[in-house]
């Protein structure tokens, strides 16, 4: 049974391990970087937001056994992404971008950028990380997918396509990694309280011609049984669980944190 400490966090010891977290400057990635470092990992925090990375290590609670190293990187530089992942024991593919437009109005160059950052970059990060994981006979891959990895919504063709592709990539990595002690899973949150969602609310308001205050209740949470946003720390705890010894038999699956959205 997984032990829950007095802080409400999953008991986890990552001392001596190296974790790479993409999109670590804010939102889910930031929460994951802090959570894994607090458990003892040396975290390589990857993001193109240099300013956001600058204050990340200072947010780590005093006395935390791990550490955070800022690695400014645009994941569109695929060769650099692959090199950055070398030597990682844990890989959290989190970075994401979003644009809300009808397909016929969706800029092809943005579609390409979304697929590059959210699908091709995770593939290249896996290429960089897996040799080390295989050599030591242990590794954890956690792909931050979305409820949109298993469900579609209109006006999000690139995001939905990327997340569906990430689900398939994660399952393939699970099958290939199993003989080497490496697990690969997706975590699938609904709408999380992040800067990306805040921007999405504005985009949805423009697309539907309604005030932003109605987007949350009438659109984003319309299919969710729980009428609130997911907190980044909640997603980070799901990531932490998948890194525990108790989760060693969990691989090739998708852990939904969608407030009951997919139950419809």
C-alpha positions as CSV (number, residue, x, y, z in Angstrom):
1,X,0.0,0.0,0.0
2,X,1.3,3.4,-0.9
3,X,2.1,5.4,2.3
4,X,0.7,8.9,2.6
5,X,2.8,11.2,4.8
6,X,1.5,13.8,7.2
7,X,1.9,16.4,4.5
8,X,-0.6,14.5,2.4
9,X,2.1,13.6,-0.1
10,X,3.0,10.2,-1.4
11,X,6.1,8.8,0.4
12,X,8.9,8.8,-2.1
13,X,12.7,8.6,-2.0
14,X,14.5,9.7,-5.2
15,X,17.8,10.3,-3.6
16,X,20.6,9.9,-6.1
17,X,18.3,9.9,-9.2
18,X,18.2,12.5,-12.0
19,X,14.9,13.7,-13.3
20,X,14.2,15.8,-16.4
21,X,11.0,17.8,-16.4
22,X,10.0,19.8,-19.5
23,X,7.8,22.9,-19.4
24,X,9.1,23.3,-15.8
25,X,8.9,27.1,-15.6
26,X,5.2,27.2,-14.6
27,X,2.1,25.2,-14.1
28,X,2.2,21.4,-14.0
29,X,5.9,21.3,-14.9
30,X,6.9,23.6,-12.1
31,X,4.9,21.6,-9.6
32,X,6.4,18.3,-10.8
33,X,10.0,19.7,-10.6
34,X,9.5,20.9,-7.1
35,X,7.8,17.7,-6.0
36,X,10.6,15.4,-7.4
37,X,13.3,17.6,-6.0
38,X,11.6,17.6,-2.6
39,X,11.8,13.8,-2.8
40,X,15.6,13.9,-3.4
41,X,16.0,14.0,-7.1
42,X,18.4,16.2,-9.0
43,X,15.9,17.8,-11.4
44,X,16.9,19.2,-14.8
45,X,14.2,21.8,-15.3
46,X,13.7,22.4,-19.0
47,X,11.8,25.3,-20.5
48,X,12.3,28.1,-23.0
49,X,11.0,30.6,-20.4
50,X,14.4,31.7,-19.0
51,X,12.8,34.1,-16.5
52,X,10.4,31.5,-15.2
53,X,13.2,29.0,-14.6
54,X,15.4,31.6,-12.8
55,X,13.3,31.5,-9.6
56,X,12.4,27.9,-9.6
57,X,15.2,26.6,-7.4
58,X,14.4,29.4,-4.8
59,X,10.9,28.0,-4.5
60,X,12.2,24.6,-3.2
61,X,11.5,24.4,0.5
62,X,14.6,24.7,2.8
63,X,16.1,21.4,3.7
64,X,14.8,19.6,0.6
65,X,17.2,16.7,-0.2
66,X,17.2,17.3,-3.9
67,X,18.0,20.2,-6.2
68,X,16.9,21.9,-9.3
69,X,19.1,22.9,-12.2
70,X,17.8,25.3,-14.8
71,X,18.2,24.2,-18.4
72,X,16.8,26.8,-20.8
73,X,15.9,25.1,-24.0
74,X,13.4,25.4,-26.8
75,X,12.1,21.9,-27.5
76,X,11.7,22.7,-31.1
77,X,15.5,22.2,-31.2
78,X,15.1,18.4,-31.4
79,X,18.7,17.5,-31.4
80,X,19.3,19.6,-28.3
81,X,16.3,18.0,-26.6
82,X,17.7,14.5,-27.2
83,X,21.1,15.5,-25.8
84,X,19.5,17.1,-22.7
85,X,17.8,13.8,-21.8
86,X,20.9,11.7,-21.6
87,X,21.5,10.3,-18.2
88,X,18.0,10.8,-16.9
89,X,16.5,8.2,-14.5
90,X,13.0,9.8,-14.7
91,X,11.6,11.7,-17.6
92,X,8.4,13.9,-17.3
93,X,7.2,15.0,-20.7
94,X,5.0,18.0,-19.8
95,X,5.7,20.9,-22.2
96,X,2.7,22.0,-24.1
97,X,1.3,24.8,-26.3
98,X,-2.3,25.5,-27.4
99,X,-4.2,27.4,-30.0
100,X,-8.0,27.3,-30.3
101,X,-9.2,27.6,-33.9
102,X,-11.5,25.8,-36.4
103,X,-9.6,23.4,-38.6
104,X,-10.2,25.5,-41.7
105,X,-8.7,28.6,-39.9
106,X,-5.9,26.8,-38.1
107,X,-2.5,28.1,-39.2
108,X,-0.5,25.1,-40.7
109,X,2.8,26.5,-39.2
110,X,1.2,26.4,-35.7
111,X,-0.1,22.9,-36.2
112,X,3.5,21.9,-37.1
113,X,4.9,23.6,-34.0
114,X,2.4,21.9,-31.7
115,X,3.2,18.5,-33.1
116,X,6.9,19.2,-32.9
117,X,6.9,20.3,-29.3
118,X,4.3,18.0,-27.9
119,X,5.0,14.7,-29.8
120,X,8.2,14.7,-31.7
121,X,10.2,16.3,-28.9
122,X,9.0,13.6,-26.4
123,X,10.1,11.0,-28.9
124,X,13.5,12.6,-29.1
125,X,13.7,12.9,-25.3
126,X,12.9,9.2,-25.0
127,X,15.7,8.4,-27.5
128,X,18.1,10.4,-25.3
129,X,17.0,9.0,-21.9
130,X,16.3,5.3,-22.6
131,X,19.9,4.1,-23.1
132,X,20.8,5.1,-19.5
133,X,17.6,3.7,-18.1
134,X,18.2,0.4,-19.9
135,X,21.8,0.2,-18.7
136,X,20.8,0.6,-15.1
137,X,17.7,-1.6,-15.4
138,X,15.3,1.0,-14.0
139,X,13.5,4.1,-15.2
140,X,10.3,6.0,-15.0
141,X,8.6,7.8,-18.0
142,X,5.6,9.9,-17.1
143,X,3.9,11.7,-20.0
144,X,1.6,14.5,-19.1
145,X,-1.2,13.9,-21.5
146,X,-4.7,15.2,-21.0
147,X,-8.3,14.1,-21.1
148,X,-7.9,15.2,-24.7
149,X,-5.6,12.2,-25.1
150,X,-8.7,10.0,-25.0
151,X,-11.4,12.5,-25.9
152,X,-11.7,15.2,-28.6
153,X,-13.0,18.7,-28.5
154,X,-13.7,21.0,-31.4
155,X,-11.3,23.8,-32.3
156,X,-8.3,21.9,-30.8
157,X,-7.1,19.8,-33.8
158,X,-3.3,20.2,-33.1
159,X,-3.5,19.7,-29.3
160,X,-5.9,16.7,-29.6
161,X,-3.8,15.1,-32.3
162,X,-0.6,15.6,-30.3
163,X,-2.0,14.2,-27.1
164,X,-3.5,11.1,-28.9
165,X,-0.1,10.6,-30.5
166,X,1.6,10.9,-27.1
167,X,-0.7,8.2,-25.7
168,X,0.5,5.8,-28.4
169,X,4.1,6.7,-27.9
170,X,3.8,6.1,-24.2
171,X,2.3,2.7,-24.7
172,X,5.0,1.7,-27.2
173,X,7.7,2.8,-24.7
174,X,6.0,0.7,-22.0
175,X,6.1,-2.4,-24.1
176,X,9.7,-1.9,-25.2
177,X,10.9,-0.8,-21.7
178,X,9.3,-3.6,-19.7
179,X,12.2,-6.1,-20.1
180,X,14.5,-3.3,-18.9
181,X,12.7,-2.3,-15.7
182,X,11.3,0.9,-17.3
183,X,7.7,1.9,-16.9
184,X,5.9,4.4,-19.1
185,X,2.5,6.0,-18.3
186,X,0.4,8.9,-19.1
187,X,-1.3,11.2,-16.5
188,X,-4.5,12.7,-18.0
189,X,-5.7,15.8,-16.1
190,X,-8.8,17.8,-17.1
191,X,-8.4,21.6,-17.0
192,X,-5.6,22.6,-14.6
193,X,-5.1,26.0,-13.1
194,X,-2.2,27.0,-15.3
195,X,-1.2,29.9,-17.5
196,X,-2.0,27.8,-20.6
197,X,-5.6,27.3,-19.4
198,X,-5.9,31.0,-18.6
199,X,-4.9,31.8,-22.2
200,X,-7.2,29.1,-23.4
201,X,-10.1,30.8,-21.6
202,X,-9.4,34.0,-23.5
203,X,-9.2,32.0,-26.8
204,X,-12.5,30.2,-26.2
205,X,-14.2,33.4,-25.3
206,X,-13.1,34.9,-28.6
207,X,-14.0,31.7,-30.6
208,X,-17.5,31.5,-29.1
209,X,-18.2,35.2,-28.7
210,X,-19.0,34.9,-25.0
211,X,-17.5,36.6,-21.9
212,X,-14.5,34.9,-20.3
213,X,-16.4,34.3,-17.0
214,X,-18.8,32.0,-18.8
215,X,-16.1,29.9,-20.5
216,X,-15.2,28.1,-17.3
217,X,-18.7,27.1,-16.3
218,X,-20.4,26.7,-19.7
219,X,-17.5,25.2,-21.8
220,X,-14.4,24.0,-19.9
221,X,-16.2,22.3,-17.0
222,X,-19.5,21.4,-18.8
223,X,-18.7,17.7,-19.0
224,X,-16.9,17.4,-15.6
225,X,-18.7,16.0,-12.7
226,X,-16.4,18.0,-10.3
227,X,-16.9,21.6,-11.1
228,X,-13.5,23.0,-10.4
229,X,-10.0,23.2,-12.0
230,X,-7.4,20.6,-11.1
231,X,-4.5,22.1,-9.1
232,X,-0.9,21.6,-10.4
233,X,0.1,20.0,-7.1
234,X,-2.5,17.3,-7.6
235,X,-1.0,16.3,-10.9
236,X,2.4,16.3,-9.4
237,X,1.3,13.8,-6.8
238,X,0.0,11.5,-9.5
239,X,3.4,11.8,-11.1
240,X,5.1,11.0,-7.8
241,X,2.9,7.9,-7.3
242,X,4.0,6.5,-10.7
243,X,7.6,6.8,-9.5
244,X,7.1,4.8,-6.3
245,X,8.1,1.1,-5.9
246,X,4.4,0.4,-5.3
247,X,3.7,1.5,-8.9
248,X,6.2,-0.8,-10.5
249,X,3.5,-2.9,-12.1
250,X,1.7,0.1,-13.5
251,X,2.8,0.6,-17.1
252,X,1.3,1.4,-20.5
253,X,-1.8,3.0,-18.9
254,X,-3.4,6.4,-18.6
255,X,-4.3,7.8,-15.2
256,X,-7.3,10.1,-15.5
257,X,-7.6,13.2,-13.3
258,X,-10.5,14.5,-15.1
259,X,-13.2,15.0,-12.5
260,X,-15.4,12.4,-14.1
261,X,-15.3,13.9,-17.6
262,X,-14.7,10.6,-19.4
263,X,-17.3,8.9,-17.3
264,X,-20.1,10.4,-19.5
